């Protein structure tokens, strides 16, 4: 099943050259294993827009969403065989990343694992 992992770093997230090297090794290993499909990060929401349709009318709102804060979010697209593997892979990532949180969303093209 395919899973989208959305990462928000905590205040004590790992940083520095050693962290980058460890993260690179983990990403290489996960890519070679066929678990990691893609990674990236979102830029500030103030650079985007919201386009909404309601009752036949389309409205565009420039910039940030009306929510508090603008956290830096990273993402990873994963291919896993089970919910257990999804959680195990995420635990390994957070061990290298340091403090933070991953929201895991199973994509609709695959049935959710029990």
C-alpha positions in Angstrom: 0.0 0.0 0.0 1.1 3.5 -0.6 1.4 5.9 2.3 2.0 9.6 2.5 4.1 10.6 5.6 3.9 14.3 6.6 6.7 15.3 8.9 6.7 18.2 11.3 10.0 18.7 13.1 10.0 19.3 16.8 12.0 21.9 18.7 14.9 19.5 19.2 15.0 18.0 15.7 18.4 16.8 14.7 20.6 19.1 12.6 24.1 19.4 11.3 26.5 17.5 8.9 26.4 14.2 10.8 22.6 14.3 10.8 22.5 14.9 7.1 24.9 12.0 6.4 22.8 9.7 8.6 19.6 10.8 6.9 21.2 10.3 3.5 22.2 6.7 4.4 18.7 5.9 5.6 17.1 7.4 2.5 19.5 5.4 0.2 18.7 2.2 2.1 15.0 2.7 2.0 15.1 3.6 -1.7 17.1 0.5 -2.6 14.6 -1.6 -0.5 11.7 -0.2 -2.6 10.0 1.4 0.4 10.9 5.1 -0.3 9.4 6.4 -3.5 9.8 10.2 -3.1 10.7 12.9 -0.6 10.4 16.6 -0.5 9.4 19.6 1.6 6.7 22.2 1.4 7.7 25.9 1.2 5.9 28.5 3.2 2.1 28.5 2.7 2.3 32.3 2.1 3.7 31.5 -1.3 0.7 29.4 -2.3 -3.0 30.0 -2.7 -6.4 28.3 -1.9 -8.9 27.8 -4.8 -12.3 26.9 -3.6 -15.6 26.1 -5.4 -19.0 26.5 -3.8 -22.4 26.8 -5.4 -20.9 27.4 -8.8 -18.6 30.2 -7.6 -14.8 29.9 -7.6 -12.9 32.0 -5.1 -9.1 32.4 -4.8 -7.4 33.3 -1.6 -3.7 34.3 -2.0 -1.1 33.3 0.6 -1.3 31.4 3.9 -4.3 29.5 5.1 -6.1 31.1 8.1 -4.4 28.8 10.6 -2.0 29.5 13.4 1.7 29.1 12.5 3.4 28.0 9.3 5.3 24.8 10.2 7.9 23.5 7.9 6.6 20.2 6.6 8.5 17.4 4.9 6.9 14.5 3.1 7.8 11.0 2.0 5.8 8.7 -0.3 6.2 5.1 0.9 5.4 1.7 -0.5 4.8 -0.7 2.4 3.2 -4.1 2.8 1.4 -3.5 6.1 0.4 -1.0 8.8 3.1 -2.6 11.0 5.8 -1.9 8.4 4.5 1.6 7.9 4.9 2.3 11.6 8.3 0.6 11.8 9.7 2.6 8.9 8.5 5.8 10.5 10.0 4.9 13.8 13.4 4.4 12.1 13.0 7.8 10.3 12.2 9.6 13.6 15.2 7.9 15.3 17.4 9.7 12.8 15.4 12.9 12.5 15.1 13.5 16.2 12.1 15.2 17.8 9.1 15.6 15.6 5.9 14.0 14.4 4.8 12.1 11.3 1.2 12.0 10.2 0.7 8.8 8.1 -2.1 8.8 5.5 -2.8 5.7 3.5 -3.6 6.6 -0.1 -6.9 5.6 -1.6 -5.4 3.5 -4.5 -4.7 0.7 -2.0 -7.0 -0.8 0.7 -5.9 0.1 4.2 -4.1 -2.6 6.2 -6.0 -4.2 9.1 
